[in-house]
Amino acid sequence: MPSDALPPRSHNGGPPLDEEDPHASWRHWNWKRAHKKAWKTPPREIALRRLARAEELGMSYREYALEIMERGRYL
């Protein structure tokens, strides 16, 4: 596989920022929709439980929620 076909190192997989791609706006819309869905506020009880656990671990709520989303398991 040619090296120019690979994304640059530490690329997060997000939509390309150049508008030369005719499908860029569609990808951007899907990316924003998925991000909004992933960070949707959970029910109060779940949010409080996550906040308490994050404080026990010395993390912020956002860091703890991100770990859950990335790994698919609770710490």
mmJSON file of the N, C-alpha and C atoms, coordinates in Angstrom:
{"data_MODEL":{"atom_site":{
"group_PDB":["ATOM","ATOM","ATOM","ATOM","ATOM","ATOM","ATOM","ATOM","ATOM","ATOM","ATOM","ATOM","ATOM","ATOM","ATOM","ATOM","ATOM","ATOM","ATOM","ATOM","ATOM","ATOM","ATOM","ATOM","ATOM","ATOM","ATOM","ATOM","ATOM","ATOM","ATOM","ATOM","ATOM","ATOM","ATOM","ATOM","ATOM","ATOM","ATOM","ATOM","ATOM","ATOM","ATOM","ATOM","ATOM","ATOM","ATOM","ATOM","ATOM","ATOM","ATOM","ATOM","ATOM","ATOM","ATOM","ATOM","ATOM","ATOM","ATOM","ATOM","ATOM","ATOM","ATOM","ATOM","ATOM","ATOM","ATOM","ATOM","ATOM","ATOM","ATOM","ATOM","ATOM","ATOM","ATOM","ATOM","ATOM","ATOM","ATOM","ATOM","ATOM","ATOM","ATOM","ATOM","ATOM","ATOM","ATOM","ATOM","ATOM","ATOM","ATOM","ATOM","ATOM","ATOM","ATOM","ATOM","ATOM","ATOM","ATOM","ATOM","ATOM","ATOM","ATOM","ATOM","ATOM","ATOM","ATOM","ATOM","ATOM","ATOM","ATOM","ATOM","ATOM","ATOM","ATOM","ATOM","ATOM","ATOM","ATOM","ATOM","ATOM","ATOM","ATOM","ATOM","ATOM","ATOM","ATOM","ATOM","ATOM","ATOM","ATOM","ATOM","ATOM","ATOM","ATOM","ATOM","ATOM","ATOM","ATOM","ATOM","ATOM","ATOM","ATOM","ATOM","ATOM","ATOM","ATOM","ATOM","ATOM","ATOM","ATOM","ATOM","ATOM","ATOM","ATOM","ATOM","ATOM","ATOM","ATOM","ATOM","ATOM","ATOM","ATOM","ATOM","ATOM","ATOM","ATOM","ATOM","ATOM","ATOM","ATOM","ATOM","ATOM","ATOM","ATOM","ATOM","ATOM","ATOM","ATOM","ATOM","ATOM","ATOM","ATOM","ATOM","ATOM","ATOM","ATOM","ATOM","ATOM","ATOM","ATOM","ATOM","ATOM","ATOM","ATOM","ATOM","ATOM","ATOM","ATOM","ATOM","ATOM","ATOM","ATOM","ATOM","ATOM","ATOM","ATOM","ATOM","ATOM","ATOM","ATOM","ATOM","ATOM","ATOM","ATOM","ATOM","ATOM","ATOM","ATOM","ATOM","ATOM","ATOM","ATOM","ATOM","ATOM"],
"id":[1,2,3,4,5,6,7,8,9,10,11,12,13,14,15,16,17,18,19,20,21,22,23,24,25,26,27,28,29,30,31,32,33,34,35,36,37,38,39,40,41,42,43,44,45,46,47,48,49,50,51,52,53,54,55,56,57,58,59,60,61,62,63,64,65,66,67,68,69,70,71,72,73,74,75,76,77,78,79,80,81,82,83,84,85,86,87,88,89,90,91,92,93,94,95,96,97,98,99,100,101,102,103,104,105,106,107,108,109,110,111,112,113,114,115,116,117,118,119,120,121,122,123,124,125,126,127,128,129,130,131,132,133,134,135,136,137,138,139,140,141,142,143,144,145,146,147,148,149,150,151,152,153,154,155,156,157,158,159,160,161,162,163,164,165,166,167,168,169,170,171,172,173,174,175,176,177,178,179,180,181,182,183,184,185,186,187,188,189,190,191,192,193,194,195,196,197,198,199,200,201,202,203,204,205,206,207,208,209,210,211,212,213,214,215,216,217,218,219,220,221,222,223,224,225],
"type_symbol":["N","C","C","N","C","C","N","C","C","N","C","C","N","C","C","N","C","C","N","C","C","N","C","C","N","C","C","N","C","C","N","C","C","N","C","C","N","C","C","N","C","C","N","C","C","N","C","C","N","C","C","N","C","C","N","C","C","N","C","C","N","C","C","N","C","C","N","C","C","N","C","C","N","C","C","N","C","C","N","C","C","N","C","C","N","C","C","N","C","C","N","C","C","N","C","C","N","C","C","N","C","C","N","C","C","N","C","C","N","C","C","N","C","C","N","C","C","N","C","C","N","C","C","N","C","C","N","C","C","N","C","C","N","C","C","N","C","C","N","C","C","N","C","C","N","C","C","N","C","C","N","C","C","N","C","C","N","C","C","N","C","C","N","C","C","N","C","C","N","C","C","N","C","C","N","C","C","N","C","C","N","C","C","N","C","C","N","C","C","N","C","C","N","C","C","N","C","C","N","C","C","N","C","C","N","C","C","N","C","C","N","C","C","N","C","C","N","C","C","N","C","C","N","C","C"],
"label_atom_id":["N","CA","C","N","CA","C","N","CA","C","N","CA","C","N","CA","C","N","CA","C","N","CA","C","N","CA","C","N","CA","C","N","CA","C","N","CA","C","N","CA","C","N","CA","C","N","CA","C","N","CA","C","N","CA","C","N","CA","C","N","CA","C","N","CA","C","N","CA","C","N","CA","C","N","CA","C","N","CA","C","N","CA","C","N","CA","C","N","CA","C","N","CA","C","N","CA","C","N","CA","C","N","CA","C","N","CA","C","N","CA","C","N","CA","C","N","CA","C","N","CA","C","N","CA","C","N","CA","C","N","CA","C","N","CA","C","N","CA","C","N","CA","C","N","CA","C","N","CA","C","N","CA","C","N","CA","C","N","CA","C","N","CA","C","N","CA","C","N","CA","C","N","CA","C","N","CA","C","N","CA","C","N","CA","C","N","CA","C","N","CA","C","N","CA","C","N","CA","C","N","CA","C","N","CA","C","N","CA","C","N","CA","C","N","CA","C","N","CA","C","N","CA","C","N","CA","C","N","CA","C","N","CA","C","N","CA","C","N","CA","C","N","CA","C","N","CA","C","N","CA","C","N","CA","C","N","CA","C","N","CA","C"],
"label_alt_id":[null,null,null,null,null,null,null,null,null,null,null,null,null,null,null,null,null,null,null,null,null,null,null,null,null,null,null,null,null,null,null,null,null,null,null,null,null,null,null,null,null,null,null,null,null,null,null,null,null,null,null,null,null,null,null,null,null,null,null,null,null,null,null,null,null,null,null,null,null,null,null,null,null,null,null,null,null,null,null,null,null,null,null,null,null,null,null,null,null,null,null,null,null,null,null,null,null,null,null,null,null,null,null,null,null,null,null,null,null,null,null,null,null,null,null,null,null,null,null,null,null,null,null,null,null,null,null,null,null,null,null,null,null,null,null,null,null,null,null,null,null,null,null,null,null,null,null,null,null,null,null,null,null,null,null,null,null,null,null,null,null,null,null,null,null,null,null,null,null,null,null,null,null,null,null,null,null,null,null,null,null,null,null,null,null,null,null,null,null,null,null,null,null,null,null,null,null,null,null,null,null,null,null,null,null,null,null,null,null,null,null,null,null,null,null,null,null,null,null,null,null,null,null,null,null],
"label_comp_id":["MET","MET","MET","PRO","PRO","PRO","SER","SER","SER","ASP","ASP","ASP","ALA","ALA","ALA","LEU","LEU","LEU","PRO","PRO","PRO","PRO","PRO","PRO","ARG","ARG","ARG","SER","SER","SER","HIS","HIS","HIS","ASN","ASN","ASN","GLY","GLY","GLY","GLY","GLY","GLY","PRO","PRO","PRO","PRO","PRO","PRO","LEU","LEU","LEU","ASP","ASP","ASP","GLU","GLU","GLU","GLU","GLU","GLU","ASP","ASP","ASP","PRO","PRO","PRO","HIS","HIS","HIS","ALA","ALA","ALA","SER","SER","SER","TRP","TRP","TRP","ARG","ARG","ARG","HIS","HIS","HIS","TRP","TRP","TRP","ASN","ASN","ASN","TRP","TRP","TRP","LYS","LYS","LYS","ARG","ARG","ARG","ALA","ALA","ALA","HIS","HIS","HIS","LYS","LYS","LYS","LYS","LYS","LYS","ALA","ALA","ALA","TRP","TRP","TRP","LYS","LYS","LYS","THR","THR","THR","PRO","PRO","PRO","PRO","PRO","PRO","ARG","ARG","ARG","GLU","GLU","GLU","ILE","ILE","ILE","ALA","ALA","ALA","LEU","LEU","LEU","ARG","ARG","ARG","ARG","ARG","ARG","LEU","LEU","LEU","ALA","ALA","ALA","ARG","ARG","ARG","ALA","ALA","ALA","GLU","GLU","GLU","GLU","GLU","GLU","LEU","LEU","LEU","GLY","GLY","GLY","MET","MET","MET","SER","SER","SER","TYR","TYR","TYR","ARG","ARG","ARG","GLU","GLU","GLU","TYR","TYR","TYR","ALA","ALA","ALA","LEU","LEU","LEU","GLU","GLU","GLU","ILE","ILE","ILE","MET","MET","MET","GLU","GLU","GLU","ARG","ARG","ARG","GLY","GLY","GLY","ARG","ARG","ARG","TYR","TYR","TYR","LEU","LEU","LEU"],
"label_asym_id":["A","A","A","A","A","A","A","A","A","A","A","A","A","A","A","A","A","A","A","A","A","A","A","A","A","A","A","A","A","A","A","A","A","A","A","A","A","A","A","A","A","A","A","A","A","A","A","A","A","A","A","A","A","A","A","A","A","A","A","A","A","A","A","A","A","A","A","A","A","A","A","A","A","A","A","A","A","A","A","A","A","A","A","A","A","A","A","A","A","A","A","A","A","A","A","A","A","A","A","A","A","A","A","A","A","A","A","A","A","A","A","A","A","A","A","A","A","A","A","A","A","A","A","A","A","A","A","A","A","A","A","A","A","A","A","A","A","A","A","A","A","A","A","A","A","A","A","A","A","A","A","A","A","A","A","A","A","A","A","A","A","A","A","A","A","A","A","A","A","A","A","A","A","A","A","A","A","A","A","A","A","A","A","A","A","A","A","A","A","A","A","A","A","A","A","A","A","A","A","A","A","A","A","A","A","A","A","A","A","A","A","A","A","A","A","A","A","A","A","A","A","A","A","A","A"],
"label_entity_id":["1","1","1","1","1","1","1","1","1","1","1","1","1","1","1","1","1","1","1","1","1","1","1","1","1","1","1","1","1","1","1","1","1","1","1","1","1","1","1","1","1","1","1","1","1","1","1","1","1","1","1","1","1","1","1","1","1","1","1","1","1","1","1","1","1","1","1","1","1","1","1","1","1","1","1","1","1","1","1","1","1","1","1","1","1","1","1","1","1","1","1","1","1","1","1","1","1","1","1","1","1","1","1","1","1","1","1","1","1","1","1","1","1","1","1","1","1","1","1","1","1","1","1","1","1","1","1","1","1","1","1","1","1","1","1","1","1","1","1","1","1","1","1","1","1","1","1","1","1","1","1","1","1","1","1","1","1","1","1","1","1","1","1","1","1","1","1","1","1","1","1","1","1","1","1","1","1","1","1","1","1","1","1","1","1","1","1","1","1","1","1","1","1","1","1","1","1","1","1","1","1","1","1","1","1","1","1","1","1","1","1","1","1","1","1","1","1","1","1","1","1","1","1","1","1"],
"label_seq_id":[1,1,1,2,2,2,3,3,3,4,4,4,5,5,5,6,6,6,7,7,7,8,8,8,9,9,9,10,10,10,11,11,11,12,12,12,13,13,13,14,14,14,15,15,15,16,16,16,17,17,17,18,18,18,19,19,19,20,20,20,21,21,21,22,22,22,23,23,23,24,24,24,25,25,25,26,26,26,27,27,27,28,28,28,29,29,29,30,30,30,31,31,31,32,32,32,33,33,33,34,34,34,35,35,35,36,36,36,37,37,37,38,38,38,39,39,39,40,40,40,41,41,41,42,42,42,43,43,43,44,44,44,45,45,45,46,46,46,47,47,47,48,48,48,49,49,49,50,50,50,51,51,51,52,52,52,53,53,53,54,54,54,55,55,55,56,56,56,57,57,57,58,58,58,59,59,59,60,60,60,61,61,61,62,62,62,63,63,63,64,64,64,65,65,65,66,66,66,67,67,67,68,68,68,69,69,69,70,70,70,71,71,71,72,72,72,73,73,73,74,74,74,75,75,75],
"pdbx_PDB_ins_code":[null,null,null,null,null,null,null,null,null,null,null,null,null,null,null,null,null,null,null,null,null,null,null,null,null,null,null,null,null,null,null,null,null,null,null,null,null,null,null,null,null,null,null,null,null,null,null,null,null,null,null,null,null,null,null,null,null,null,null,null,null,null,null,null,null,null,null,null,null,null,null,null,null,null,null,null,null,null,null,null,null,null,null,null,null,null,null,null,null,null,null,null,null,null,null,null,null,null,null,null,null,null,null,null,null,null,null,null,null,null,null,null,null,null,null,null,null,null,null,null,null,null,null,null,null,null,null,null,null,null,null,null,null,null,null,null,null,null,null,null,null,null,null,null,null,null,null,null,null,null,null,null,null,null,null,null,null,null,null,null,null,null,null,null,null,null,null,null,null,null,null,null,null,null,null,null,null,null,null,null,null,null,null,null,null,null,null,null,null,null,null,null,null,null,null,null,null,null,null,null,null,null,null,null,null,null,null,null,null,null,null,null,null,null,null,null,null,null,null,null,null,null,null,null,null],
"Cartn_x":[0.849,0.0,0.895,0.663,1.502,1.317,2.403,2.358,1.46,1.244,0.375,-1.099,-1.464,-2.849,-3.206,-2.203,-2.452,-2.679,-3.555,-3.727,-2.474,-2.243,-1.045,-1.071,0.103,0.231,-0.59,-1.21,-2.077,-3.34,-3.759,-5.0,-6.163,-7.187,-8.279,-9.42,-9.305,-10.344,-11.523,-11.409,-12.497,-12.586,-13.567,-13.736,-12.583,-12.235,-11.166,-11.615,-10.674,-11.019,-11.033,-10.505,-10.524,-11.87,-12.347,-13.647,-13.531,-12.373,-12.205,-13.006,-13.256,-14.007,-15.497,-16.155,-17.576,-18.479,-18.004,-18.822,-18.434,-17.614,-17.123,-18.259,-19.234,-20.31,-21.148,-21.361,-22.117,-21.359,-20.058,-19.242,-19.205,-19.092,-19.066,-20.384,-21.485,-22.805,-22.912,-22.495,-22.536,-21.621,-20.448,-19.504,-20.108,-20.708,-21.315,-22.482,-23.27,-24.419,-23.959,-22.93,-22.406,-21.8,-21.1,-20.508,-21.596,-22.639,-23.749,-24.436,-24.626,-25.268,-24.396,-23.091,-22.183,-22.132,-22.204,-22.102,-23.463,-24.524,-25.857,-25.869,-26.519,-26.57,-27.36,-26.753,-27.464,-28.49,-29.337,-30.277,-29.536,-30.219,-29.615,-28.898,-29.517,-28.929,-27.604,-27.571,-26.348,-25.254,-25.625,-24.641,-24.057,-24.894,-24.394,-23.496,-23.859,-23.032,-21.669,-21.676,-20.414,-19.565,-20.204,-19.474,-18.821,-19.562,-18.998,-17.812,-17.947,-16.856,-15.65,-15.897,-14.8,-14.043,-14.765,-14.104,-13.287,-13.79,-13.026,-11.703,-11.733,-10.537,-9.652,-10.11,-9.337,-9.405,-10.509,-10.701,-11.861,-11.94,-13.115,-14.223,-15.442,-16.572,-16.342,-15.884,-15.681,-14.62,-13.525,-12.484,-13.03,-13.824,-14.395,-15.382,-16.242,-17.212,-16.488,-15.405,-14.631,-14.019,-13.533,-12.999,-14.087,-15.284,-16.392,-16.668,-16.71,-16.997,-15.883,-14.625,-13.497,-13.331,-13.441,-13.142,-14.371,-15.552,-16.77,-16.917,-16.162,-16.267,-16.037,-16.499,-16.383,-15.095,-14.498,-13.243,-13.523],
"Cartn_y":[-1.176,0.0,1.239,2.182,3.375,4.226,4.866,5.654,6.88,7.388,8.56,8.205,6.912,6.495,6.407,6.355,6.248,7.631,7.729,9.024,9.386,10.657,11.055,10.52,10.424,9.925,10.79,10.164,10.77,11.391,10.886,11.339,10.725,11.501,11.004,10.371,10.27,9.64,10.547,11.803,12.748,13.12,13.926,14.311,15.201,15.122,15.984,17.445,18.339,19.747,20.477,19.851,20.503,20.254,21.226,21.13,20.651,20.13,19.631,18.361,17.629,16.385,16.696,16.148,16.447,15.886,14.919,14.322,14.845,15.884,16.391,16.884,17.563,18.092,16.96,15.883,14.734,14.038,13.848,13.238,14.104,15.405,16.333,16.277,16.243,16.158,14.87,13.744,12.467,12.481,13.08,13.167,13.969,15.115,15.937,15.217,14.507,13.771,12.657,11.921,10.848,11.413,12.52,13.152,13.596,14.216,14.663,13.483,12.394,11.203,10.574,10.532,9.919,10.713,12.04,12.877,13.314,12.627,12.936,12.758,13.666,13.602,12.378,11.531,10.335,10.716,9.777,10.056,10.487,11.222,11.806,10.779,9.638,8.624,8.106,7.884,7.384,8.443,9.698,10.774,10.938,10.865,10.997,9.826,8.622,7.452,7.575,8.013,8.196,9.286,10.366,11.455,10.99,10.233,9.721,8.803,7.927,6.996,7.749,8.763,9.561,10.268,10.802,11.466,10.481,9.249,8.222,7.929,7.956,7.642,8.866,10.039,11.261,11.776,11.52,11.941,12.925,13.649,14.48,13.6,14.081,13.329,13.081,14.102,13.979,12.926,12.907,11.896,10.492,10.343,9.035,8.59,9.502,9.165,8.789,9.478,9.165,7.773,7.394,6.042,4.995,5.247,4.313,4.184,5.313,5.277,4.604,4.887,4.329,2.832,2.402,1.02,0.133,0.749,-0.031,-0.779,-0.342,-0.977,0.102,-0.204,0.732,0.472,1.51,1.383,1.041],
"Cartn_z":[0.0,0.0,0.0,-0.91,-0.964,0.291,0.708,1.944,1.812,0.578,0.424,0.595,0.588,0.787,2.261,3.124,4.557,5.159,6.164,6.827,7.608,7.843,8.582,10.006,10.593,11.965,12.921,13.897,14.911,14.301,13.169,12.545,13.314,13.629,14.454,13.661,12.375,11.577,11.275,11.605,11.359,9.893,9.544,8.141,7.683,6.428,5.923,5.97,6.162,6.283,4.948,3.904,2.604,1.926,1.206,0.546,-0.908,-1.312,-2.667,-2.892,-1.832,-1.907,-2.084,-3.109,-3.313,-2.223,-1.452,-0.39,0.995,1.047,2.325,3.214,2.66,3.495,4.089,3.322,3.827,4.958,4.792,5.83,7.084,6.883,8.012,8.779,8.063,8.711,9.522,8.954,9.674,10.889,10.765,11.866,13.02,12.713,13.754,14.415,13.634,14.166,15.115,14.73,15.568,16.86,16.758,17.935,18.908,18.377,19.223,19.903,19.176,19.731,20.821,20.602,21.574,22.873,22.78,23.971,24.504,24.091,24.598,26.118,26.814,28.278,28.717,29.545,30.024,31.096,31.486,32.578,33.853,34.702,35.894,36.764,37.014,37.892,37.338,36.04,35.406,35.454,35.173,35.199,36.603,37.621,38.991,39.376,38.947,39.233,38.545,37.293,36.568,37.204,37.63,38.262,39.555,40.364,41.622,41.344,40.364,40.038,39.48,38.654,38.099,39.22,40.204,41.321,42.144,42.311,43.032,42.336,41.009,40.222,39.987,40.424,40.217,38.796,38.124,36.737,36.661,35.563,35.332,34.749,34.814,34.251,32.767,32.063,30.613,30.293,31.044,30.827,31.074,32.136,32.461,31.381,30.941,29.892,28.596,28.3,27.098,27.195,28.365,28.558,28.31,28.786,28.561,27.069,26.363,24.927,24.14,24.494,23.742,23.976,25.221,25.566,25.652,25.828,25.924,27.242,28.25,29.575,30.626,31.819,32.923,33.68,34.207,34.955,36.398],
"occupancy":[1.0,1.0,1.0,1.0,1.0,1.0,1.0,1.0,1.0,1.0,1.0,1.0,1.0,1.0,1.0,1.0,1.0,1.0,1.0,1.0,1.0,1.0,1.0,1.0,1.0,1.0,1.0,1.0,1.0,1.0,1.0,1.0,1.0,1.0,1.0,1.0,1.0,1.0,1.0,1.0,1.0,1.0,1.0,1.0,1.0,1.0,1.0,1.0,1.0,1.0,1.0,1.0,1.0,1.0,1.0,1.0,1.0,1.0,1.0,1.0,1.0,1.0,1.0,1.0,1.0,1.0,1.0,1.0,1.0,1.0,1.0,1.0,1.0,1.0,1.0,1.0,1.0,1.0,1.0,1.0,1.0,1.0,1.0,1.0,1.0,1.0,1.0,1.0,1.0,1.0,1.0,1.0,1.0,1.0,1.0,1.0,1.0,1.0,1.0,1.0,1.0,1.0,1.0,1.0,1.0,1.0,1.0,1.0,1.0,1.0,1.0,1.0,1.0,1.0,1.0,1.0,1.0,1.0,1.0,1.0,1.0,1.0,1.0,1.0,1.0,1.0,1.0,1.0,1.0,1.0,1.0,1.0,1.0,1.0,1.0,1.0,1.0,1.0,1.0,1.0,1.0,1.0,1.0,1.0,1.0,1.0,1.0,1.0,1.0,1.0,1.0,1.0,1.0,1.0,1.0,1.0,1.0,1.0,1.0,1.0,1.0,1.0,1.0,1.0,1.0,1.0,1.0,1.0,1.0,1.0,1.0,1.0,1.0,1.0,1.0,1.0,1.0,1.0,1.0,1.0,1.0,1.0,1.0,1.0,1.0,1.0,1.0,1.0,1.0,1.0,1.0,1.0,1.0,1.0,1.0,1.0,1.0,1.0,1.0,1.0,1.0,1.0,1.0,1.0,1.0,1.0,1.0,1.0,1.0,1.0,1.0,1.0,1.0,1.0,1.0,1.0,1.0,1.0,1.0,1.0,1.0,1.0,1.0,1.0,1.0],
"B_iso_or_equiv":[0.0,0.0,0.0,0.0,0.0,0.0,0.0,0.0,0.0,0.0,0.0,0.0,0.0,0.0,0.0,0.0,0.0,0.0,0.0,0.0,0.0,0.0,0.0,0.0,0.0,0.0,0.0,0.0,0.0,0.0,0.0,0.0,0.0,0.0,0.0,0.0,0.0,0.0,0.0,0.0,0.0,0.0,0.0,0.0,0.0,0.0,0.0,0.0,0.0,0.0,0.0,0.0,0.0,0.0,0.0,0.0,0.0,0.0,0.0,0.0,0.0,0.0,0.0,0.0,0.0,0.0,0.0,0.0,0.0,0.0,0.0,0.0,0.0,0.0,0.0,0.0,0.0,0.0,0.0,0.0,0.0,0.0,0.0,0.0,0.0,0.0,0.0,0.0,0.0,0.0,0.0,0.0,0.0,0.0,0.0,0.0,0.0,0.0,0.0,0.0,0.0,0.0,0.0,0.0,0.0,0.0,0.0,0.0,0.0,0.0,0.0,0.0,0.0,0.0,0.0,0.0,0.0,0.0,0.0,0.0,0.0,0.0,0.0,0.0,0.0,0.0,0.0,0.0,0.0,0.0,0.0,0.0,0.0,0.0,0.0,0.0,0.0,0.0,0.0,0.0,0.0,0.0,0.0,0.0,0.0,0.0,0.0,0.0,0.0,0.0,0.0,0.0,0.0,0.0,0.0,0.0,0.0,0.0,0.0,0.0,0.0,0.0,0.0,0.0,0.0,0.0,0.0,0.0,0.0,0.0,0.0,0.0,0.0,0.0,0.0,0.0,0.0,0.0,0.0,0.0,0.0,0.0,0.0,0.0,0.0,0.0,0.0,0.0,0.0,0.0,0.0,0.0,0.0,0.0,0.0,0.0,0.0,0.0,0.0,0.0,0.0,0.0,0.0,0.0,0.0,0.0,0.0,0.0,0.0,0.0,0.0,0.0,0.0,0.0,0.0,0.0,0.0,0.0,0.0,0.0,0.0,0.0,0.0,0.0,0.0],
"pdbx_formal_charge":[null,null,null,null,null,null,null,null,null,null,null,null,null,null,null,null,null,null,null,null,null,null,null,null,null,null,null,null,null,null,null,null,null,null,null,null,null,null,null,null,null,null,null,null,null,null,null,null,null,null,null,null,null,null,null,null,null,null,null,null,null,null,null,null,null,null,null,null,null,null,null,null,null,null,null,null,null,null,null,null,null,null,null,null,null,null,null,null,null,null,null,null,null,null,null,null,null,null,null,null,null,null,null,null,null,null,null,null,null,null,null,null,null,null,null,null,null,null,null,null,null,null,null,null,null,null,null,null,null,null,null,null,null,null,null,null,null,null,null,null,null,null,null,null,null,null,null,null,null,null,null,null,null,null,null,null,null,null,null,null,null,null,null,null,null,null,null,null,null,null,null,null,null,null,null,null,null,null,null,null,null,null,null,null,null,null,null,null,null,null,null,null,null,null,null,null,null,null,null,null,null,null,null,null,null,null,null,null,null,null,null,null,null,null,null,null,null,null,null,null,null,null,null,null,null],
"auth_seq_id":[1,1,1,2,2,2,3,3,3,4,4,4,5,5,5,6,6,6,7,7,7,8,8,8,9,9,9,10,10,10,11,11,11,12,12,12,13,13,13,14,14,14,15,15,15,16,16,16,17,17,17,18,18,18,19,19,19,20,20,20,21,21,21,22,22,22,23,23,23,24,24,24,25,25,25,26,26,26,27,27,27,28,28,28,29,29,29,30,30,30,31,31,31,32,32,32,33,33,33,34,34,34,35,35,35,36,36,36,37,37,37,38,38,38,39,39,39,40,40,40,41,41,41,42,42,42,43,43,43,44,44,44,45,45,45,46,46,46,47,47,47,48,48,48,49,49,49,50,50,50,51,51,51,52,52,52,53,53,53,54,54,54,55,55,55,56,56,56,57,57,57,58,58,58,59,59,59,60,60,60,61,61,61,62,62,62,63,63,63,64,64,64,65,65,65,66,66,66,67,67,67,68,68,68,69,69,69,70,70,70,71,71,71,72,72,72,73,73,73,74,74,74,75,75,75],
"auth_comp_id":["MET","MET","MET","PRO","PRO","PRO","SER","SER","SER","ASP","ASP","ASP","ALA","ALA","ALA","LEU","LEU","LEU","PRO","PRO","PRO","PRO","PRO","PRO","ARG","ARG","ARG","SER","SER","SER","HIS","HIS","HIS","ASN","ASN","ASN","GLY","GLY","GLY","GLY","GLY","GLY","PRO","PRO","PRO","PRO","PRO","PRO","LEU","LEU","LEU","ASP","ASP","ASP","GLU","GLU","GLU","GLU","GLU","GLU","ASP","ASP","ASP","PRO","PRO","PRO","HIS","HIS","HIS","ALA","ALA","ALA","SER","SER","SER","TRP","TRP","TRP","ARG","ARG","ARG","HIS","HIS","HIS","TRP","TRP","TRP","ASN","ASN","ASN","TRP","TRP","TRP","LYS","LYS","LYS","ARG","ARG","ARG","ALA","ALA","ALA","HIS","HIS","HIS","LYS","LYS","LYS","LYS","LYS","LYS","ALA","ALA","ALA","TRP","TRP","TRP","LYS","LYS","LYS","THR","THR","THR","PRO","PRO","PRO","PRO","PRO","PRO","ARG","ARG","ARG","GLU","GLU","GLU","ILE","ILE","ILE","ALA","ALA","ALA","LEU","LEU","LEU","ARG","ARG","ARG","ARG","ARG","ARG","LEU","LEU","LEU","ALA","ALA","ALA","ARG","ARG","ARG","ALA","ALA","ALA","GLU","GLU","GLU","GLU","GLU","GLU","LEU","LEU","LEU","GLY","GLY","GLY","MET","MET","MET","SER","SER","SER","TYR","TYR","TYR","ARG","ARG","ARG","GLU","GLU","GLU","TYR","TYR","TYR","ALA","ALA","ALA","LEU","LEU","LEU","GLU","GLU","GLU","ILE","ILE","ILE","MET","MET","MET","GLU","GLU","GLU","ARG","ARG","ARG","GLY","GLY","GLY","ARG","ARG","ARG","TYR","TYR","TYR","LEU","LEU","LEU"],
"auth_asym_id":["A","A","A","A","A","A","A","A","A","A","A","A","A","A","A","A","A","A","A","A","A","A","A","A","A","A","A","A","A","A","A","A","A","A","A","A","A","A","A","A","A","A","A","A","A","A","A","A","A","A","A","A","A","A","A","A","A","A","A","A","A","A","A","A","A","A","A","A","A","A","A","A","A","A","A","A","A","A","A","A","A","A","A","A","A","A","A","A","A","A","A","A","A","A","A","A","A","A","A","A","A","A","A","A","A","A","A","A","A","A","A","A","A","A","A","A","A","A","A","A","A","A","A","A","A","A","A","A","A","A","A","A","A","A","A","A","A","A","A","A","A","A","A","A","A","A","A","A","A","A","A","A","A","A","A","A","A","A","A","A","A","A","A","A","A","A","A","A","A","A","A","A","A","A","A","A","A","A","A","A","A","A","A","A","A","A","A","A","A","A","A","A","A","A","A","A","A","A","A","A","A","A","A","A","A","A","A","A","A","A","A","A","A","A","A","A","A","A","A","A","A","A","A","A","A"],
"auth_atom_id":["N","CA","C","N","CA","C","N","CA","C","N","CA","C","N","CA","C","N","CA","C","N","CA","C","N","CA","C","N","CA","C","N","CA","C","N","CA","C","N","CA","C","N","CA","C","N","CA","C","N","CA","C","N","CA","C","N","CA","C","N","CA","C","N","CA","C","N","CA","C","N","CA","C","N","CA","C","N","CA","C","N","CA","C","N","CA","C","N","CA","C","N","CA","C","N","CA","C","N","CA","C","N","CA","C","N","CA","C","N","CA","C","N","CA","C","N","CA","C","N","CA","C","N","CA","C","N","CA","C","N","CA","C","N","CA","C","N","CA","C","N","CA","C","N","CA","C","N","CA","C","N","CA","C","N","CA","C","N","CA","C","N","CA","C","N","CA","C","N","CA","C","N","CA","C","N","CA","C","N","CA","C","N","CA","C","N","CA","C","N","CA","C","N","CA","C","N","CA","C","N","CA","C","N","CA","C","N","CA","C","N","CA","C","N","CA","C","N","CA","C","N","CA","C","N","CA","C","N","CA","C","N","CA","C","N","CA","C","N","CA","C","N","CA","C","N","CA","C","N","CA","C","N","CA","C","N","CA","C","N","CA","C"],
"pdbx_PDB_model_num":[1,1,1,1,1,1,1,1,1,1,1,1,1,1,1,1,1,1,1,1,1,1,1,1,1,1,1,1,1,1,1,1,1,1,1,1,1,1,1,1,1,1,1,1,1,1,1,1,1,1,1,1,1,1,1,1,1,1,1,1,1,1,1,1,1,1,1,1,1,1,1,1,1,1,1,1,1,1,1,1,1,1,1,1,1,1,1,1,1,1,1,1,1,1,1,1,1,1,1,1,1,1,1,1,1,1,1,1,1,1,1,1,1,1,1,1,1,1,1,1,1,1,1,1,1,1,1,1,1,1,1,1,1,1,1,1,1,1,1,1,1,1,1,1,1,1,1,1,1,1,1,1,1,1,1,1,1,1,1,1,1,1,1,1,1,1,1,1,1,1,1,1,1,1,1,1,1,1,1,1,1,1,1,1,1,1,1,1,1,1,1,1,1,1,1,1,1,1,1,1,1,1,1,1,1,1,1,1,1,1,1,1,1,1,1,1,1,1,1,1,1,1,1,1,1]
}}}
